[in-house]
Amino acid sequence: MSWPVLVFDIESIPDVAGLRFLRGAALDVSDTDVYAAWLAERKEKGQTDFMPLHLQRVLVISAVFRNAEGLRIHSFVDKDDQSEGRIIQTFFNTVEKHTPQLVSWNGGGFDLPVLHYRGLKHGVVADKYWDMGEDDREFKWNNFISRYHMRHLDLMDLLALYQPKNNAPLDAMAKLCGFPGKLGMDGSAVYPAYLEGKLDDIRRYCETDVMNTYLLYCRFQKMRGGLLEKEYEQEIAQVKDTLGQLAPKETHWEEFLRAWG
């Protein structure tokens, strides 16, 4: 197992402003009515209420960053409804600076395509991320974009052997492996929580998701020989110690450790 590693997860909400613009909605029609009309049309067609990826506004990007200096947990949050582009740019700046192995759970199916579309909308620059060998020949054979390369490891996709019918939920796998799993809410509760102004709750939920992903990544590294048993146990101990230091100020980590047992 080599450093640095950046495990990430995003939480998003419907981009109702973008939906309004694309539908050409009149100014006197409220956002609530614009969204309700779209939902009604989808229901009439027998479609889900899941917003297309290009209309998923990025609200939170949470990351576990592990390098030789230790383990850090951080979130980039769109707190003022105007900083979506800035938090996406900051995420890609981190990739540019550290060139880590990116790790996700369904990042290839959701998180990264959303970041691509929304980054394009906001004029985000991500040179290293998009390099497929033009600037660095090494990236021809191992880049962030290819599904079968390890520079971005979509752990769910790999464990399913790239067969969507085999995909497993993060919550279920985390719990089966003895980790806490999801706490507080699930993805369907994010938009209602946002409408109620519970941005910190969404951020905390995203952070626990990304920590579950990191723990599954460590278990995967043990399975593939990237971590010896003793090294795995040391890494788990370091995670618990890090969360223990954060718990007094961030109660979701106290809850996470309690659920972990």
N, C-alpha and C positions, 0 to 999 in steps of 0.2 A: 504494500500500500504506500503510495508516494504522495507527497504534498506538493502544492496546495490543492485543496478540494473545496469547491463551493456548491453546497446543496441549496436549492432554491425552490420556492413555491410562490404562486401569486394568488391574490383574491381580486375578483373583478365584479363589476356591476353593469347593468345595461346602460349603454351610452344613449340616453334618451334624446339628448341634444342632436347627436348624429342621426338618430332615427327620424327625428323631426325634420331635419334638413333634407334627408334622402326622400322622405315622403312628401315634402313640400307642404307641411302642415301650416295652417293659417296662424297668425300671431295670437289671435284671441282664443285659440285652443290650448288648454293647459297641458303641461308635460304628462300629468296623470292620465288625461284623456287620450293623448297620443299613444302612450304605452298600452292603455287598456284596449284601444282600437286594434293595435297590432296583435295583442294577445287573443282577442276575439276572432280575428281573421285566422290565426294559427289554429285555434281550437276548432273552427268550422272546417278546416282542411284536414283535421285529424293529426296535426303536427304538435310537437312539444313546445313549451314556453321557453326553451333554451335559446338565448340570443346568439346569432351568428358570431364567429370569432372576431370579425373586423368591427363589430359593435359591442365588444366587451371592453369597457373602460377599466384600466388597471388602477386599482385602489391601493393595494399593498403588495410589495415584494419583500418576502422574508428570506433570510439566508443564514445558514450555518457555514462559517468559514473556518477551515482547519488547515493550519500550516505548522511549520516547525516551532513557531513561537507559542502555539496553543490553539484554543477553541474560542470562537466568538460567535455571538448571535446578534443579528441586526435586522432591522426592518426599514424599508423606504416607504413612506406613507404620503399619499396625496391628501394633505390636510386642508387645502384651501380651494379645492375644486378646479384649480388652474395649473397644478404642478405635475400632471400625469407625465408629460414629456420629460420633465426634469428628473423624476424618479427612475424612468426607464433609461435615460442617459446615464445616470449615476450607476445603475446596475451594469451597463455595458462598459462604463469607465473602469469598474472594478475588474471585469473580465480582461480588459485591455492592459491594466496594470499588472495583474498577477498571472494571467494565462493559466487559470486553474483547470482541473477536471471539473466540469459541470455535472451535477448529479440531480436527478429529478424523479418524480413518480408521475408518469404520464406527461412529462414535459414536452415530448415530441408531438403528442396528440392535442395538447391544449396550451400550456404555458408559453412555450416558445413561439408558436404561430401567433398567439395574441400579442406577444411582445414585438414580433415582426410587423404586424399590421399597424399597431398603435405607434410603434417607433417610426414607421414610414410616415404616418399622419403628422407626427410632430417634428420631423426632420432630424431624428436621432442619427448620430454617427457611431459606427461600431466596426472599425477597420479590421481588427484582429479577429473578431468573431466571424466575419464573413470570408476570411482568407481560406481558400481551398487549394493553396499551393502557388498562387500567383506571386505572392511576396515572400513566403517562407516555404521552401520545397518540402520540408517535413510535414506541412499541413496538407499536402496532397494525399498523404496516406493516413492521416489521423487529424480530422478537423471537427469543428463543432456542428457541422451541418449534416454530415452523412449519418444515416440511421445506424449503420453497422460499425461506426468508429467509436472509440471509448473516450474521446475528448469531451463529448457529451454522452453521459450514460443515463438513458431513460431506464431506470431499474425495472419498472413494471413491464415495459416492452421487451427487455432482454429476458426476464424470467419467464415470460409467456412465449419465448422463442419467436417473437414478432408475429404471433397469431392473435389477433384481437379477441377471438372467441375464448382464449385462455387467460385473459386479463383478470387480475384479482384486485379488490379494493385495498387501498392503503390501510384503512382502519382495521379491516379483518386480518391482514397479514401482520400488522404491528401487534395486535392483541394475541394472535397465535404464537408469535415469537416472544411473548412475555413483556412487551412494551405497553405503554399506557393507551395508545390509540387516540382517537379524536376526543376532544374535551370541549364542552360548552355549546357547540353548534356544529352544523354541517354546511356544505356549500349552498344548499337551498335557503338557508337562513341569513345569508350575507346581505342580500339586498334589503330585506325588511329591517335588519339591524342598522344598515346605513341610513335608511329613511328615519329611523328613531334616533339618529345621532350617535350611535354606539361604535364609533370608529376604533376606539381602543380595544373593545371586545373583539372586533374583526382582526385587528393586528395581533392580539394574543392568540386567537384561534389559528391564524396563519403560522405563527411561530411554533405552536405545538405540532402542527402538521409537518413543518420542515424538520423539526427535531425527530419526529417519528421516522421520517425518510432517512435522516442521517443514521439513526440506530439500525435501520434495516440495511443500509449501505455497509455499516460495520459488520453486521452478521453475514452479508454477502461476501465481504472481503475475507472473513474467516472461512467461509465455504470454499472459496476459490484459492485459498492459500496465500492471500495477500496479507493476512494477519494470522500469526500463530495464536494458539489458545491463550497464552500468557499475555501477548500483546493486545488481543481482543479484550481480555479482562481489564487490562490497564486502561484501555480507551474508554470502556464503559464506566470505570471508576472516575476517569477524568470528566466525563459528561456529567455524572452525578455531582461531583465536586463543583463544577462550573455552575450548574443549575442551583445548587445549594447556596452559592454565593449571591446569585441573583434573586433567590426566593424572597428575602425580606422586603424587597422593593417591588417585586413583580409576583403577585399572588398566584398567577397561573402556573408558575414553575413550582410553587409549593404544592398546588393541586396535582401537577404532573408527577412529582416525586412521590406523593402519597398514593396515587393510582398505580405507580410502578411497584410499590411495595418494597 
